[in-house]
Amino acid sequence: MAEPFVSTPVIIDAAESPLAGHYEQGEFGNLDRGARVTLTERFALAICDVCAWPGSETKAANAIKRASGASVTKTKDAIAEDAQAFRHAPGRWSVVAQNPALPEALAKAVGENGTVVDLSHGRTVLRIDGRQSRRVLSKLFPIDFRSDAFPLEKGLATKHHEIFAQIQRVGEDAFDIIVFRSYARAFWHALRKASEEVGYAVD
């Protein structure tokens, strides 16, 4: 059995944000009814991809729970106090946490049941929150964001044109969007443009 692989963790801080020079705080767009969504970039996160070997999906899911506290199963996504995880393909999960030691913890927990790849240096996490968040996201993705179709904790992989994105519902009206770091600036501008109609704040 192959040894589990984990790359060296590199945690990006605010000073190294791919949105540097394009992240202007304030309120923008149609503010007749105030800012009805809030956009933020989440910093200093560990972001990992866990892939289970065939037949080891349950063991890998249990390992994610032990290492991050996010109680995923083969079919259930989860959010913990400082971590979140969701299945974006059969036997594959995205795991995000504020703990910089997450990659090593996951590699140790997963062991010979799969692989762990640290993507912290190559991904950016953006959050949209507010009662109009679903309206905004529906402009960008062909997905049903209604609560019964997209329940709390659910995550999935999709695209905005050619920009690969992973989305997880993390609150009543809050969604985290994980994109490639190289596309973060382009997607950020698309997200802002889509939010202009309802009025938005950048925190």
RAMO-V333857 format. One line per field, one symbol per residue. phi: phi as a letter, one per 40 degrees, with the letter a starting at -180 (. if undefined). psi: psi as a letter, one per 40 degrees, with the letter a starting at -180 (. if undefined). A space follows every 50 residues. Layout:
phi->???
psi->???
//
This chain:
phi->.cccbacccbccbdcbcccdgbbbcibagcbdbgcbbbbabcbfbcbbbb bccdgbcccccccccccbgcccbcbbcabbdbaaaacbadgbbcbbaccc cddcccdcccfccibbbcbdcbbbbbbbbhcbcccccccbbcbcccdccb cdgcbabaabfbccabbbcbadbbbcbbbddcbdcccdcccccccddcga bbc
psi->hiiihhihhhhhiddeheeheeghiaiiahfdfiheihhihhifihhihh hiiheeddddddddddddehgiadehiihadeiiiiheihehihhhiehe edddddddddbeeaihhhedeeiihihhiieedddddeddhgiheidddg iheiiiiaihbehhihhhheidfhhhhhihdeedddddddddddeddehi ih.
//
